[in-house]
Structures are given as structure tokens and as C-alpha cells.
Amino acid sequence: MKSSSPGPGGRLVRGVVTSAAALAVLVGPARSQDVGTSRDTLRMTLPPIGAVVPPRVRLSLATHEAEFRALEQRVSEDSTDARLQAATARAGTEFAAALTDVEAAREALARARGYALRAVALQPEGIEGHYWLAASSGLTADIEGGRTKIRMADAAWKESSWVLERDSLHAGAHHLQGRLHAAVMRLGRITRFLATTLLGGDALSDASWDKAEHHLTRAVALAPAEPMHHFEMGSLHYDRDRPEEAAASYRRAMELEPIRAADVRYQQRAAQRLEAMER
């Protein structure tokens, strides 16, 4: 029997659905406690370091924070460098993803998103700025509610789509797209219709398991060292009643060396899923 999940697949809409409520089903409710515990929706948008800079092994929370602060100092001295703005957005997003305090994460994400917006303004065709705008927006949607949740989730979708139109080999953008397709498909038909309509009409009106699998397969192939890609692929197999494939993906996620602090949580969740499947 499948274990229960706090993510979007386990929620139902009853009665009249407002725009905020429908999107809450898709990306999860705003949280006021630990960002690091219920990760089903947050994992949708955790960005792979390898998409922008060379992977770094086993970054701690303290290292993430130190890097973010150092880059903020640099960007304050040179505010016209688009790549530096994007790098600071990356560092802030990764730092926020590793935090367990929702207020601290919210504050870090607001700063990170600001740097990403400035990177895009300075270099409109720059891939990095758009991707980190997508990633930081997605994480913000996870911890906010109401209209902010809708706006941030829509931004994450649009920005990741923009990235893939220009770089079809971007693992992080494939992950975002695949995770969002899967999230929509986990909804009931009526809720799915409402959620996709509220996200911008045709943005995900053609969502399908096949498209989710395509994007996640590409993410795994392009960045095989990323635990989150394997975990998400395992979740897709799990939801499609492929227990052997799900177990293989979860085990692979657990075997990999963590690249950053948030990867450990993916591995913990993979272990929990495997344990539940073996009962």
C-alpha cells in the first residue's frame, strides 16, 4: 500500500474552489513551521548546482550562507554585472533551500529573487538569470499562500519554459517542467482543469504523465549525479505503479554523494519511501 504524502497528489478540492485554493492543491499550502520537513512540493524546484556552476561536494548550511553573504558583498560593489547578479541569486536560492526556518527562508528567497530579476534586466537573454528566477520563484510559491503563491508558481513555469526554448539541455529546467507536469497529473480531473486554467490557460492544459516522464528522464540523463532527479523519477514510477523502477530510482538517489545540503533530505525521503514499500 502506498504511503501517504503531504504533497499535491493527496489533496482534494471540495465545494467552491477559489483561485488560491486551486493552486494550493497544485503546489501545496503556505507553511508556518519547518521548511525542511514536508518536502513534496519544495523538491519540485530545488535547483541543481551543475546547471550553472561546477558541482561542489557536500556543502553545509554554513557554507551556503557564507557564499551568499560574500556574493552579496561583491554585488553591492558592482551592481552592473549580470553574471554576478545571477550567481548571487543562485547562492541565495541554495541557501534558502537548506534552511529549516520558514521566515529565514522567505527572507533569503526575496533577496535571491531580487538578484535574479536584476540579472534578467541587465542581460535579458542570459540563461542563468532566467533559470534562477524560475527556481527562486518556485521555492517562494511553496512557502507562500494566496495570490503570491499563484504569481510565483506561474513565474516558475514561464521562466523554466523560456530556458528550455533556448537551452534544451538544461537539466534544472527539465526537472521543473517534469515535476510540474507530474503534480498536475496527480490531481483529479476537475481540480486539474481548474488549476491549469488558473495558471494561465494553456500553460499546463496539455499536462501528461508521458511529458512528465520525458522531462524527468532528460534531467536524469543530463545530470545523473543529482539525487533530486532520481528521487523525482522514483516518485513518478511510484505513482504509476512501477514498484521495481521506483525502488531502483530511490536507491540510486541514496547512493549518490550529496552535492549540497538539501540533497540529504532527498536521500532521507528516498529511504522513507523504500522502507514503506518494503512493509
C-alpha positions, 0 to 999 in steps of 0.5 A: 500500500502506498504511503501517504504524502503531504504533497499535491497528489493527496489533496482534494478540492471540495465545494467552491474552489477559489483561485488560491485554493486551486493552486494550493492543491497544485503546489501545496499550502503556505507553511508556518513551521519547518521548511525542511520537513514536508518536502513534496512540493519544495523538491519540485524546484530545488535547483541543481548546482551543475546547471550553472556552476561546477558541482561542489561536494557536500556543502553545509548550511554554513557554507551556503550562507557564507557564499551568499553573504560574500556574493552579496558583498561583491554585488553591492560593489558592482551592481552592473554585472549580470553574471554576478547578479545571477550567481548571487541569486543562485547562492541565495536560492541554495541557501534558502533551500537548506534552511529549516526556518520558514521566515529565514527562508522567505527572507533569503528567497526575496533577496535571491529573487531580487538578484535574479530579476536584476540579472534578467534586466541587465542581460535579458537573454542570459540563461542563468538569470532566467533559470534562477528566477524560475527556481527562486520563484518556485521555492517562494510559491511553496512557502507562500499562500494566496495570490503570491503563491499563484504569481510565483508558481506561474513565474516558475513555469514561464521562466523554466519554459523560456530556458528550455526554448533556448537551452534544451539541455538544461537539466534544472529546467527539465526537472521543473517542467517534469515535476510540474507536469507530474503534480498536475497529473496527480490531481483529479480531473476537475481540480486539474482543469481548474488549476491549469486554467488558473495558471494561465490557460494553456500553460499546463492544459496539455499536462501528461504523465508521458511529458512528465516522464520525458522531462524527468528522464532528460534531467536524469540523463543530463545530470545523473549525479543529482539525487533530486532527479532520481528521487523525482523519477522514483516518485513518478514510477511510484505513482504509476505503479512501477514498484521495481523502477521506483525502488531502483530510482530511490536507491540510486538517489541514496547512493549518490554523494550529496552535492549540497545540503538539501540533497540529504533530505532527498536521500532521507525521503528516498529511504522513507519511501523504500522502507514503506514499500518494503512493509 
